[in-house]
Amino acid sequence: MTAIPLLAPTPVAFPNPEFALKEPDGLVAAGGALTSAWLLEAYSHGLFPWFDSDDEHILWWSPSQRAVLQPGQMHVGRSLRKRIRNGGFLITADTSFDAVISGCSAPRDDTSGTWITPSMTAAYRQLHRQGYAHSIEVWQEGDLCGGLYGVALGKIFCGESMFSRVKDASKVAFYALQELLQSRNFTLIDAQIMNPHLHSLGVQNISRSTFLEELKRNQQLPTEREPWQIN
């Protein structure tokens, strides 16, 4: 792997993401720190953290293709609409952030580990307390059965992770998110890296340069930091 910049804990500053590696695609730098200041600087300039262990350097990424969705443009099939309508789900926002991030960090059926490390969990909980990180919760019969979380800056929501404990719960959470963001005049959901699940929901890839141009416009907008509510 080509050498990348190793960032000290201070100052809080990243290299230009346009100079990210081609292999592995989008790796910009290592190091820095998992603090609110570092995370907010990262998201505002098109980077996100992704690494395997707190024993390793933090890795910061800005892939050449960015998975995004405009709020209101989600693909909602007939069966999902029926589940949303008749599945007995209750949707809330910002009522159980800690439980949602715990659900997202639990090992999945197809893996023995998780990339949401204890230090990452602590960092996003701090962002939530500061009003930047938000969660969508999906409840069924009083139990938390799915949800998602991410970071809102200006009018862009940077999604981090979602989870399901019952069929379609994460899709219901994503639907509720994009409906809420549309009502709040958000312009984009950043889903980071495409996968078949996201593609099925209508998420599309745009180039890094196009995404960074969107971020430049978004940097001029204020961030509303009050807790979200779903009516």
C-alpha positions as a Markdown table, in Angstrom:
| # | Residue | x | y | z |
|---|---|---|---|---|
| 1 | Met | 0.0 | 0.0 | 0.0 |
| 2 | Thr | 1.3 | 3.5 | -0.9 |
| 3 | Ala | 2.3 | 5.6 | 2.1 |
| 4 | Ile | -0.4 | 8.0 | 3.4 |
| 5 | Pro | -0.1 | 10.9 | 5.8 |
| 6 | Leu | 0.0 | 10.0 | 9.5 |
| 7 | Leu | -1.8 | 12.7 | 11.4 |
| 8 | Ala | -0.8 | 13.9 | 14.9 |
| 9 | Pro | -3.6 | 14.5 | 17.5 |
| 10 | Thr | -3.2 | 18.2 | 16.8 |
| 11 | Pro | -3.8 | 20.3 | 14.8 |
| 12 | Val | -7.2 | 19.2 | 13.5 |
| 13 | Ala | -6.6 | 19.2 | 9.8 |
| 14 | Phe | -6.9 | 16.7 | 6.9 |
| 15 | Pro | -5.1 | 16.5 | 3.5 |
| 16 | Asn | -7.2 | 17.3 | 0.4 |
| 17 | Pro | -9.5 | 14.3 | -0.2 |
| 18 | Glu | -9.0 | 14.7 | -3.9 |
| 19 | Phe | -5.5 | 13.1 | -3.3 |
| 20 | Ala | -7.0 | 9.9 | -1.8 |
| 21 | Leu | -5.4 | 6.7 | -2.8 |
| 22 | Lys | -6.7 | 4.7 | -5.7 |
| 23 | Glu | -5.8 | 1.4 | -3.9 |
| 24 | Pro | -7.3 | 1.0 | -1.4 |
| 25 | Asp | -9.9 | 3.3 | -3.0 |
| 26 | Gly | -10.5 | 6.5 | -1.0 |
| 27 | Leu | -7.9 | 6.1 | 1.8 |
| 28 | Val | -6.8 | 9.7 | 2.7 |
| 29 | Ala | -4.9 | 9.5 | 6.0 |
| 30 | Ala | -4.4 | 7.7 | 9.3 |
| 31 | Gly | -4.1 | 8.9 | 12.8 |
| 32 | Gly | -5.7 | 12.0 | 14.3 |
| 33 | Ala | -8.2 | 11.3 | 17.0 |
| 34 | Leu | -11.8 | 10.3 | 17.5 |
| 35 | Thr | -13.1 | 13.5 | 19.0 |
| 36 | Ser | -16.0 | 15.8 | 18.1 |
| 37 | Ala | -13.6 | 18.3 | 16.5 |
| 38 | Trp | -11.9 | 15.6 | 14.3 |
| 39 | Leu | -15.2 | 14.0 | 13.2 |
| 40 | Leu | -16.9 | 17.3 | 12.4 |
| 41 | Glu | -13.9 | 18.4 | 10.4 |
| 42 | Ala | -13.9 | 15.1 | 8.6 |
| 43 | Tyr | -17.6 | 15.1 | 7.6 |
| 44 | Ser | -17.6 | 18.7 | 6.5 |
| 45 | His | -14.8 | 17.9 | 4.1 |
| 46 | Gly | -16.1 | 14.6 | 2.8 |
| 47 | Leu | -14.2 | 12.1 | 4.9 |
| 48 | Phe | -15.4 | 9.4 | 7.4 |
| 49 | Pro | -13.6 | 7.0 | 9.8 |
| 50 | Trp | -13.5 | 3.3 | 9.2 |
| 51 | Phe | -11.1 | 0.9 | 10.8 |
| 52 | Asp | -11.2 | -2.5 | 12.6 |
| 53 | Ser | -9.8 | -2.0 | 16.1 |
| 54 | Asp | -9.0 | 0.6 | 18.7 |
| 55 | Asp | -5.5 | -0.9 | 18.7 |
| 56 | Glu | -4.9 | 0.4 | 15.2 |
| 57 | His | -4.6 | 3.8 | 13.7 |
| 58 | Ile | -7.8 | 5.6 | 12.8 |
| 59 | Leu | -8.3 | 5.4 | 9.0 |
| 60 | Trp | -10.0 | 8.3 | 7.2 |
| 61 | Trp | -11.7 | 7.7 | 3.8 |
| 62 | Ser | -13.2 | 9.6 | 0.9 |
| 63 | Pro | -14.0 | 7.0 | -1.9 |
| 64 | Ser | -13.9 | 7.9 | -5.6 |
| 65 | Gln | -17.6 | 7.0 | -5.8 |
| 66 | Arg | -20.0 | 8.2 | -3.1 |
| 67 | Ala | -23.3 | 6.5 | -2.4 |
| 68 | Val | -26.0 | 9.2 | -1.9 |
| 69 | Leu | -29.8 | 9.6 | -1.9 |
| 70 | Gln | -31.9 | 12.7 | -2.2 |
| 71 | Pro | -34.6 | 12.7 | 0.5 |
| 72 | Gly | -37.9 | 11.8 | -0.9 |
| 73 | Gln | -36.3 | 9.7 | -3.7 |
| 74 | Met | -36.2 | 6.3 | -1.9 |
| 75 | His | -37.5 | 3.3 | -3.9 |
| 76 | Val | -40.4 | 2.0 | -1.9 |
| 77 | Gly | -41.9 | -1.2 | -3.3 |
| 78 | Arg | -45.4 | -2.5 | -2.7 |
| 79 | Ser | -44.4 | -5.0 | 0.0 |
| 80 | Leu | -42.4 | -2.4 | 1.9 |
| 81 | Arg | -45.3 | 0.0 | 1.8 |
| 82 | Lys | -47.5 | -2.7 | 3.2 |
| 83 | Arg | -45.0 | -3.4 | 6.0 |
| 84 | Ile | -44.7 | 0.3 | 6.8 |
| 85 | Arg | -48.5 | 0.5 | 7.0 |
| 86 | Asn | -49.4 | -2.8 | 8.6 |
| 87 | Gly | -46.2 | -3.9 | 10.4 |
| 88 | Gly | -47.2 | -2.5 | 13.8 |
| 89 | Phe | -44.1 | -0.2 | 13.9 |
| 90 | Leu | -43.7 | 2.9 | 16.0 |
| 91 | Ile | -41.1 | 5.3 | 14.7 |
| 92 | Thr | -39.3 | 7.8 | 16.9 |
| 93 | Ala | -36.2 | 10.0 | 16.6 |
| 94 | Asp | -33.5 | 10.9 | 19.1 |
| 95 | Thr | -35.2 | 9.0 | 22.0 |
| 96 | Ser | -32.7 | 6.1 | 22.3 |
| 97 | Phe | -29.5 | 7.0 | 20.6 |
| 98 | Asp | -27.3 | 4.9 | 22.9 |
| 99 | Ala | -29.5 | 1.8 | 22.3 |
| 100 | Val | -29.4 | 2.3 | 18.5 |
| 101 | Ile | -25.6 | 2.6 | 18.3 |
| 102 | Ser | -25.4 | -0.5 | 20.5 |
| 103 | Gly | -27.7 | -2.3 | 18.1 |
| 104 | Cys | -25.5 | -1.2 | 15.2 |
| 105 | Ser | -22.3 | -2.3 | 16.9 |
| 106 | Ala | -23.5 | -5.8 | 17.8 |
| 107 | Pro | -21.9 | -8.5 | 15.7 |
| 108 | Arg | -24.0 | -9.5 | 12.6 |
| 109 | Asp | -24.9 | -13.0 | 11.7 |
| 110 | Asp | -22.3 | -13.2 | 8.9 |
| 111 | Thr | -19.3 | -11.8 | 10.9 |
| 112 | Ser | -17.6 | -12.3 | 14.2 |
| 113 | Gly | -16.8 | -8.7 | 14.8 |
| 114 | Thr | -17.8 | -5.1 | 14.3 |
| 115 | Trp | -16.1 | -1.9 | 13.0 |
| 116 | Ile | -18.0 | 0.2 | 15.6 |
| 117 | Thr | -15.3 | 0.1 | 18.3 |
| 118 | Pro | -15.8 | 1.3 | 21.9 |
| 119 | Ser | -13.9 | 4.6 | 21.1 |
| 120 | Met | -16.1 | 5.2 | 18.0 |
| 121 | Thr | -19.2 | 4.6 | 20.1 |
| 122 | Ala | -18.1 | 7.1 | 22.7 |
| 123 | Ala | -17.2 | 9.7 | 20.0 |
| 124 | Tyr | -20.7 | 9.5 | 18.4 |
| 125 | Arg | -22.4 | 9.6 | 21.7 |
| 126 | Gln | -20.6 | 12.8 | 22.4 |
| 127 | Leu | -21.7 | 14.2 | 19.0 |
| 128 | His | -25.3 | 13.3 | 19.9 |
| 129 | Arg | -25.0 | 15.2 | 23.2 |
| 130 | Gln | -23.7 | 18.2 | 21.2 |
| 131 | Gly | -26.7 | 18.0 | 18.8 |
| 132 | Tyr | -24.9 | 16.8 | 15.7 |
| 133 | Ala | -25.6 | 13.0 | 15.7 |
| 134 | His | -29.2 | 11.7 | 15.5 |
| 135 | Ser | -30.9 | 8.4 | 15.6 |
| 136 | Ile | -34.1 | 6.9 | 14.1 |
| 137 | Glu | -35.7 | 4.2 | 16.3 |
| 138 | Val | -38.1 | 1.5 | 15.1 |
| 139 | Trp | -40.2 | -0.2 | 17.8 |
| 140 | Gln | -42.5 | -3.2 | 17.7 |
| 141 | Glu | -44.6 | -4.2 | 20.6 |
| 142 | Gly | -42.5 | -2.0 | 22.9 |
| 143 | Asp | -39.2 | -3.4 | 21.8 |
| 144 | Leu | -36.5 | -1.7 | 19.8 |
| 145 | Cys | -36.3 | -3.8 | 16.6 |
| 146 | Gly | -34.3 | -1.6 | 14.3 |
| 147 | Gly | -32.8 | 1.8 | 13.7 |
| 148 | Leu | -30.0 | 3.9 | 12.3 |
| 149 | Tyr | -27.8 | 6.8 | 13.3 |
| 150 | Gly | -25.6 | 9.5 | 11.6 |
| 151 | Val | -24.4 | 13.1 | 11.7 |
| 152 | Ala | -26.3 | 16.1 | 10.4 |
| 153 | Leu | -24.3 | 19.1 | 9.1 |
| 154 | Gly | -26.1 | 21.9 | 7.4 |
| 155 | Lys | -28.6 | 20.2 | 5.1 |
| 156 | Ile | -26.6 | 16.9 | 4.5 |
| 157 | Phe | -27.1 | 13.9 | 6.7 |
| 158 | Cys | -24.1 | 11.6 | 6.9 |
| 159 | Gly | -25.4 | 8.1 | 7.6 |
| 160 | Glu | -23.2 | 5.8 | 9.7 |
| 161 | Ser | -24.9 | 2.5 | 10.3 |
| 162 | Met | -28.3 | 0.7 | 10.6 |
| 163 | Phe | -29.6 | -2.5 | 12.1 |
| 164 | Ser | -32.6 | -4.8 | 12.2 |
| 165 | Arg | -33.8 | -7.4 | 14.6 |
| 166 | Val | -37.0 | -8.1 | 12.7 |
| 167 | Lys | -37.6 | -8.2 | 8.9 |
| 168 | Asp | -37.5 | -4.8 | 7.2 |
| 169 | Ala | -36.9 | -2.8 | 10.3 |
| 170 | Ser | -33.8 | -1.0 | 8.9 |
| 171 | Lys | -35.7 | -0.2 | 5.7 |
| 172 | Val | -38.5 | 1.3 | 7.8 |
| 173 | Ala | -35.9 | 3.4 | 9.6 |
| 174 | Phe | -34.4 | 4.5 | 6.3 |
| 175 | Tyr | -37.8 | 5.4 | 5.0 |
| 176 | Ala | -38.6 | 7.4 | 8.1 |
| 177 | Leu | -35.2 | 9.2 | 7.9 |
| 178 | Gln | -35.7 | 10.3 | 4.3 |
| 179 | Glu | -39.2 | 11.5 | 5.0 |
| 180 | Leu | -38.1 | 13.5 | 8.0 |
| 181 | Leu | -35.1 | 15.0 | 6.1 |
| 182 | Gln | -37.4 | 16.0 | 3.2 |
| 183 | Ser | -39.7 | 17.8 | 5.6 |
| 184 | Arg | -36.6 | 19.6 | 7.0 |
| 185 | Asn | -35.4 | 20.6 | 3.5 |
| 186 | Phe | -32.3 | 18.5 | 3.6 |
| 187 | Thr | -30.7 | 18.1 | 0.2 |
| 188 | Leu | -28.7 | 14.8 | 0.5 |
| 189 | Ile | -28.2 | 11.6 | 2.5 |
| 190 | Asp | -24.6 | 10.4 | 2.4 |
| 191 | Ala | -24.6 | 6.6 | 2.6 |
| 192 | Gln | -20.8 | 6.5 | 2.0 |
| 193 | Ile | -20.2 | 3.2 | 0.2 |
| 194 | Met | -22.7 | 1.4 | -2.1 |
| 195 | Asn | -23.9 | -2.1 | -1.4 |
| 196 | Pro | -26.8 | -4.2 | -2.8 |
| 197 | His | -29.1 | -3.2 | 0.1 |
| 198 | Leu | -28.6 | 0.5 | -0.4 |
| 199 | His | -28.9 | 0.2 | -4.2 |
| 200 | Ser | -32.3 | -1.6 | -3.8 |
| 201 | Leu | -33.5 | 1.5 | -1.8 |
| 202 | Gly | -32.6 | 3.9 | -4.6 |
| 203 | Val | -29.2 | 5.0 | -3.5 |
| 204 | Gln | -27.0 | 6.1 | -6.4 |
| 205 | Asn | -23.3 | 6.7 | -6.8 |
| 206 | Ile | -21.9 | 10.2 | -7.6 |
| 207 | Ser | -18.2 | 11.1 | -8.2 |
| 208 | Arg | -16.1 | 12.3 | -5.3 |
| 209 | Ser | -15.6 | 15.7 | -7.0 |
| 210 | Thr | -19.4 | 16.1 | -7.4 |
| 211 | Phe | -19.9 | 15.2 | -3.7 |
| 212 | Leu | -17.2 | 17.6 | -2.6 |
| 213 | Glu | -18.9 | 20.4 | -4.6 |
| 214 | Glu | -22.2 | 19.6 | -2.7 |
| 215 | Leu | -20.3 | 19.9 | 0.6 |
| 216 | Lys | -18.8 | 23.3 | -0.3 |
| 217 | Arg | -22.3 | 24.7 | -0.8 |
| 218 | Asn | -23.5 | 22.9 | 2.3 |
| 219 | Gln | -20.7 | 24.5 | 4.5 |
| 220 | Gln | -22.5 | 27.9 | 4.1 |
| 221 | Leu | -25.6 | 26.6 | 5.8 |
| 222 | Pro | -26.2 | 26.6 | 9.6 |
| 223 | Thr | -26.7 | 23.3 | 11.4 |
| 224 | Glu | -29.8 | 23.0 | 13.5 |
| 225 | Arg | -28.8 | 21.1 | 16.7 |
| 226 | Glu | -32.1 | 20.6 | 18.5 |
| 227 | Pro | -33.4 | 17.0 | 19.0 |
| 228 | Trp | -35.4 | 15.6 | 16.1 |
| 229 | Gln | -39.1 | 14.7 | 16.5 |
| 230 | Ile | -41.4 | 12.6 | 14.3 |
| 231 | Asn | -45.0 | 13.7 | 14.5 |
